[in-house]
Amino acid sequence: MSNVTLRIVILTGVTATLLVLLAPRVALAQAAGARVKAPKPDLHGGGAHPSSIPNDVITEVILPGYHLAGARLETDHLCKVVSSVVSDTEIKMKVEGARTVDDKDDQCSIIVHTPNGTASTWIVVELTDAQQQEQAARQKAEGKAKAQAFLNRAGKIWRLRFEDGATQTYTATGANEDGMPTFQSSAGSTVKIAVSNDNNVTIVEQGCLRNGKLVGSQVKNGQSMGGCTPSGSWSATVER
């Protein structure tokens, strides 16, 4: 065998060996490249312009960002997208406010979907002047109804009996400036009595705090704290 032929054989063998050794690395690199996905949509472009829209009106809103091509838009019930034009760095939308006076939340969520992921932002939907007035009137009425219900739960007359046999009667006199139901004891002192939604009773007298659980129209497990006189346990009935 000539020297030239020998060199060709050796080089061919070395090349084959290198290909065998490098093949797994090449395959890994190709697999890693196949796993690299296109970036998710990114809305860190300064936020929607404008960031608030009037209710019941169609407003053009521009939403800057990145990797937005092919986006599909979704909103909650506070607004709706009437039409949109999407590019890779911007979404031009026509958005209509759809908020009602019962909606206390004023932020409409906008969710951007692409095949590579989702991103979200929001815009404020401003009620009209008439709707704001109606909402304020409703909230005022709701507040009055809650205050009246709180007052009604407290009842009109409480009759307490203490473990030493003493008794005390509290008669309703209305409510103080904080809406707390007020009573007058048979001794002439002012007492505050509150009954929570879960029927926990709190009686506050000067230097004295009494707690119990109202079941129907009775308290059977009353306890006294602080400088209460009489002290100790107590029971009660309430008239409404």
N, C-alpha and C positions, 0 to 999 in steps of 0.2 A: 504493500500500500504506500502510495506516495505521501510526502509530507503535506501536500495541499489537501489530498483526500482526508487525511487524518485530522487536519485542522477543521475541515467542514463537519466531520462527524462529531468532534468535540464540541464545537459551537452549537451544533444542532441539539446535542444532548443538554448543554447548559441552558439553552433557550427553553427547551421543553420543561426542564426542572424548574426554572424561574416561573413559567406559566402556571405550573402545578402549585407552586408555593404562593403565588399572588392571587390565584383564582378565588380563594375564600375572602380575601380582603376586598377584592373588586365586587364580589357578590354582596358583602356587607354594606359597602358604600352605595351600591345601587339600591339596596333595600332601604337604607336610611334616607336616600333621596326621594324614594317613593313615598315615605311616610311624612314628608314635609308638606303641610297643608297651606293653602292660600290664607292670608291673614283674615281675622274676623273684622266685622265692621267696627269702626272707631268713630265716636261722636265727640271726641275732644278737639273740636274745631271752633270753640267759642260759644256754643249753645245756639238755640233757635232764635231767629230774628224775624219778627218781634218775639219777646218772651211771654207776652200776654196778649190775648185777643178778646174782643167783645163777644158776648153771648148772642146766639141767634143770627149771627152775621158770618159770611164767608170772607176769610182773610188770607192773603198770601203770606206764607211763612217759609223762610229759607233755613234749611238745616245743614250746616257745613259738617264735613267729616272726612273720613278716609276709608277706602275699600268698600264703597257703598254700591258699586255697580250691581245691577240685578236685584236690588233690594225690594222687599215686600213690606208694606206698612200695616201696623195694627195699632188701634187706640182703645182706650176704655170708653165708658158710656158718656163721659163729660164732653167729648168732642168727636168729630168724624172727619176723615180725609175725603174730600170730594174728588180731587184729582191730584196727580203728582207727576213730576218729571225727574228722573233719577240719572245722575252721572256718578263717576267714581268718587268725586270729592264734594258733592252737593246734592241735596234733594230740595226741589221747589214744590211746595204743597199748597193747595187751597184747602183750608181747614175751617170747618163750621163749628162754633160753640154750641153745645147741646146740653148745657147744665140746667137743672131745675132749681127752684127755690128751696127744695128739700135737701139738696146736696150741700152739706157743710164743707166738704173738701172742694177746693177750687183748682187743683192741679190735674190736668189731663195727661195721662201717660201715653207716650208715643214709642212703640217698639219697632225696631228695624230688624228685619229678618233677611239673611242672605244664606246661600248654601253652606257658608263657612261658619255661621254663628249668628248671634243676636247682640244688639245693643239697645239701650233705652234712654230716653230723656223725658222732659215734660214741659208743658206750657200752662200758664195760668189762664183760666176762663173767667172773665169778669162779668158779673150779672149786670143787667141794665139798671138804671136808676129805679124804675118801677119795681123790678124784681128785688132789688136790695131793700126797698121799703117794705115790700110784702114779707120778705124773709125776716126782717127786724120785728115786724108786728107778730109774726108767728112765734119767733123765739121769746118775745115778751109774754105772749099768751101761755106758752109752754112753761115759762118760769113761774108765772102766777099759779098755774095749775099744780105744778110740783110743790110750791110753797103751801098751797091750800091743802094738798094731800098730806103733807108733813104735819100741818096743824091739825088736820082731822084725825090722824093716827094717834096724836097725843091725848085725844079724848077731852071730856069736859070736867069730870070729877073723879079724883083718885081717893080711895080710902085705904090707908095703910094700917096694918096691925103688926106690932113688934113682938119679939119673943118674951118680953117682960109683961105683955098684956096691954101696953099703951097703944093708943090709936092716934092717927093723924089724918086730916082731910085736906086735900088740895083742890081748889076750884079755879078753873080756867079764867084768865083775864085778857087773853089775846096773844100777841107776839111782840118781842122787842125789835129793835132796828136791824138786827141780824137775822130775823125770821125765826128765832128760837121761841117755841111756845112757852108762855109764862103763866104761872099759877100763884094763888095766894093761899098760904097755909091757914089753918084754923086759928093759929096764933098771930096771924097778921103779917108774916114775913113773905118775901117774894121768893118763888121757887121756879126753876126751869126744868121742864120735863120733855125729853125727846124719845121717840120710838122709831127705830131704824126700819128699813125695808124688811130685814129679817127678824123684826120684833124684839130686838134687844132694847131694854129700857134703861135710860140714864136719868137720874134725878139729881139736880145740882142745887144745893142750898148753901148759904154762907158757911164755909169751912167744912162742908160735908158733901160726900158723893155716894150715891146709892145706885147699884146695878142689879138687874134681874132680867128674866126672860118672860115675855108676855105670851101666854097660850090662851087663845080665845079672849076672854076679858079678865084673866087672872094672872097674877105673878105669885109663884109659890117658892121660888128659890132666891129671893132678894138678899143681897149682902150690902153692908155698910162699911165705908172707909173714911178715913180722916176723923175730924172731930164731931161726928154725928151724935145727936142726942134725940131719941134713944139710939144706942149703938146695936151692933149685932145683926142677926138675920131678920127678915121681914117678909110679909106677904101682902098682896093688894088686890083690889078689884077696881076696874075702871068703867065709867059710864061714858058712852058716846052719844 
